[in-house]
Amino acid sequence: QDVNVTGTVTALVIGGLNAYYQTIDNGFYIQSNASKWSGLKVDTNYCSEGAVCPGSISEMTNPSTDMTSSVSISTGTGYLVRVYGTVYEINGSTTIGDVSQIDILDTAATLPDALEVTAREVGNVTG
């Protein structure tokens, strides 16, 4: 299902290094509020067969950026973004893939409060 979702970037997913020893962004996590299970993963590398996806995260963002400064624990801020893509369930997690565009709405949104989640609770969600 094609969707657009809005949330604050709370964590980056770094997948490794390319041939030039630059970090490869695999995406990020966003949350809409501080309640349990209010977040989801945005996988900027997942592009299903037949989908038209930009080649890099900087080509997806408006305005163009590499997203490396999109979350700061020291300042308690993250980018507020609107993501356009397709919803998938991948390994028990709700994920946005086939990302066509990421609008940066604010570069200093307050991060949601941290919540304690037990391993048992996570196990019940992911199977």
Buried (B, 14 or more C-beta within 10 A) or exposed (E): EEEEBEBBBBBBBEEEEEEEEEEBBBBBBBBBEEEEEEBBBBBBBBBEEEEEBBEBBBEBBEEEBEBEEBBEEEEEBBBBBBBBBBBBEEEEBBBBBBBBBBBBEEBEBEBBEEEEEEEEEEEEEEE
